[in-house]
């Protein structure tokens, strides 16, 4: 475990340095730097959206992935739409649970394989992007591309909700009520604040599960 944390910190540090180095080297070579005012303005606007999402993802995803899977997933990216579904399905198929040593090993392996598959798919897509451009830009397929993520998590959610029906009642109702309030009452784009709602809904889920457990509505086997 100590080796995993040591390698993980080095990997994240190296990734951060590389991400900063590319634009910095280009700016130094061409002697072109963005004005401070617009840069800070754009940075703060992006931080207001993505900082809550980053914090929420850390507290939500790390318990699922374990240390090795978390370091690898945060380095390679695409946690929500690739790494988390891959890890969750792999642990379910292997019959292990998140938060255990076995679950952490399976999650790390699944994240690694998912990363390699992603690289292969991106390479194939890069080679075939021009021949497939007419097909991919077809208006017939546009609705499908816009609903990939909801379809993915809908399928995963249906699987786990069916296994833990009592635990799913409050989170599902809370999500629908909050989403309806955001969209129809406050007239906001749901995607713009979903990072803030993730930890809120997480706390609601945990609090409701603890409450139902204490009053005896759910048993230990319902949680497991």
N, C-alpha and C positions, 0 to 999 in steps of 0.2 A: 504493500500500500504506500509506503514511503517513496519507493521508486516511481510509482505511478504519479504521485503528486509532484515529485521533482521533475519528471519528464513533462508533465502537463503544464507546469508553470513555465518551463523553458520554451515549450511549443507555443503557448499563448503569447509569451513575450516576443518570440521571434516573429510570429504572425503580425503582431502589432507594429513591430519595427519595419517589416516589409511593407505593410499597408501604408505607413507614413512615408517610407523612403521613396516609393515610386513617384508620388506627386512632388515631393521635396526635391528630388534629383532633377526632375523635369523643369521645375521652377528655377532652380539654380542654373541649369544649363542654358535655358533661354532667357534668364534674367526677367522673368515675368511672375509677379506675385499678385494675388487678389487684394484689393483694397481692404483695410482692416474693418471698416464699418460694415460694408455688405457681407464680408465673411462672417463676422460675429452675428449679424442679423440672421443669416441663413443657418449658421451653426445652432443658434438658440432655438430657432423654429424647428429644426430637425430634432434637437435634444428634447424638446417638450413632447414630441410624439414618441420617439424611440427610447428615451431613458426609462419611462415607466414600463414599456414593453420588455426592455432588457432586465430590469429588476424582477418583473413578474415571471419571466422565463427562467431566471436563475432559481427562484424559490419553487417554481412549479416543476421544472424539468430535471434538476439535479437529483432529487429523491427518486425519480424514475430511472435515470440512466446510470446512477452510481458514479464514482470518481473517474474511472477510465473512459467510460462512454461520454461523460460530460465534457471532459477536456477535448476529446476527439470531435465531438459534435459541435462545440463552440468554435473550434478551429476551422472545420470544414463548412459549417453553416447549414442552412435549410433544415433547421430543427423541426419547425412546426409541420411542414408538409412532407418531410422525408424521414428524418432520423427518429423522431418520437414514434410515428406509426410503425416503422420497422422494428424498433426496440420492443414496443408493446406487443406486437403480434408475435415476435420471436419468443419473448418470455412466456406468452400464453401457450404457444405451441410446445415449448419445452417443459411446461408445467412448473415454472418457477415464479417467484414473486419479486417485485421491485423492493428495494431496501434490504435484500439479502445478498450474501457473497455470490451465490449462484446466479441470482438475477443480474448482478453487476457484471459478471463474466459474459453472460448471454447478451446483455445490452451492448457491451463493448464490442463483441464480435459482430453483432448485427449492424452497429453503427459503422464499423470498419468496412464491412461488405457493402453496405448502402453507399458509402463514400466512393468505393471503387466502381460500383455499378453506375453511379451518377457521372463520374468522370468518363466512363465508356459511352454512356448515352449522350453526354454533351459532345464528345468527339464525333459520334455518328451524326448527331444533329448538325454539327458544324459542317460536316462534309456534304450533307444532304439538304442543307437549308435552301439553296437556290433551286434544285430540282423540285422540291416539295413546296416552294413558296406559293404557287397558285392554290394548292390544296389547303395549306395552313391558313391562308387569308380568306378562304371561302366563307361567306356569311352564314352558310348552313352549319358550319362547325363552330362559329363564334360562341353560341350559348354553351356548348360543351366546354370550351376552354375557360369560360368565365365561372364555371361551377365545378371545376376540378377539386378545389379544396373543400367546399361544402360536401361534395359527394364522398370524398375520402374520409373525412371525420364523421360524416353521417353514418357510414358503414361501420367504422370503428365504434362510434358511440352506441349504435343499435346493438352491437355484439355485447358490449360490457353492461349496457343498461339492462339488457335481458337477463344477464347473470346476477345483477344487483338491483333489482327493481325498486326495493324499498329505499335504497340509498339514492336512487336517481330522481325521486319525485321532487324534492325541494330544489336541487340544482336546475332541473329542467324548467320548473315553474318560474324560478328566479330569473333564469336566462331570458325566458320569453317576456316576462314583465319588464325587465330592464331594457331589453332590446326595443320593445314597443314604446316604452317611455322615451328613450333616446331618439327614436326615429319619428314618432308621431307627435310627441308633446314638445320636445326641445328642438325638433327639426334638424337634427345633426346627422352627419354621416357616421354610421355605426363603426366602420373600419377605423375612423380617426381616433376613437376613444376605446377601442377594444383592449388596448394594452392596460388601461386603467381598470377596466372591468374584470380582467383575468384574476388579479389578486382578491378583488371583492367577492367574486363568485367562488373562488377557492376557499376563502374564510367562511362563506355561507355554507358550503358543502361540508367542511370539517365540523363546523358548529352544529349543523343539523344532524350529522351522523352521531356525534357525541351525545346530543340530546336524546335521540331515539334509542341509543344504546343504554343510556341511564334509566329511561322509563320502561325499558324492556320490550320496545316495539321491534327492535332488531337484535339478533343474537350474534355471538362471535363468529359462528359459521356463515352468517350473512355477509360479514365483512371479508372473510377469507374466500 
